[in-house]
Amino acid sequence: MFVGLALLAAVIEAVAGYPDGLFRRIGHPVTWIARVITWGDARWNSQRESGLRQRLLGVVLLLLLLGISLFVGCAISRVLALLLPPLAALVVCAVLASALVAQRSLDTHVAAVADALERRGVEAGRAAVAMIVGRDTAPLDEAGVARAAIESLAESFSDGIVAPLFWMAVAGLPGAIAYKAINTADSMIGHKTERHLAFGWAAARTDDLVNLPASRLAALWLVLAALWVPGLSARRALVTTWRDAGKHDSPNAGWPEAAMAGALGVPLMGPRAYEGEVVAAAWMGEGGRATTARDIRTALALYRTACGLQIGVLAVLAALIWLS
């Protein structure tokens, strides 16, 4: 287990985030992974191939990503262990691993949507939320913008924070990098479009599998966090999660989104449009009132509490392991 690494990485990222200057100079691990995926998609994904061959080539790309990720993670961990004392190696590894967690950046992007709605109106809110969601934002009113931001916050809490920390705690830096490779591949090629239905099949199915534990854990953190945020209901969050999580077309995204909807007492999901095509989706949660920028602020308070709760649990686990 690598609970200490996950704890330090979470704390470092919560305090410092990923510096903008560093991003401008060298990019980010996700952008490096994305280049490999873009190369593989352009080179191997051809509509002239049969569906079976496209699937096989998608499996090859995923295995290549996993091989690179595990090799890089193991090499970094080994080099640090050879060159530095154990504690120093752990700290340096945690600094590097913190780039794989997105607590601060997610908070910043979602808060920007609330700021835009409150200060500049719906048009600015649409522009801000378009940075974090894939749906069409032009038809959205204020309630639609707020719902999209809250849904993105809930889902990204699971796959951008809980999942990388979970796999980091289980398998160290190699596990966290491998998870980010799978998740990035799913976001880029795991779509049910004509081009990617077969080629992205392996990425989509593997992402569903590796996010299975984290999505349930993320829902648990949100339910427990609702106990500490005034005006929210942990009981309603738990009931809504149990009842509505399965309504989502993803086997994982519905868990944190249903927990968020129940805690806030607002409806989430529902019909939305992608590339001009309306997707009829069921509603999660209860309440007929329109969602507003104020609900985004409340969702952020719940999210921050859940992040703090997760760090607290990691700290307890790390202490128990150290004492054992």
Order of alpha helices (4+ residues) and beta strands (2+ residues): alpha-alpha-alpha-alpha-alpha-alpha-alpha-alpha-alpha-alpha-alpha-alpha-alpha-beta-beta-beta-beta-alpha
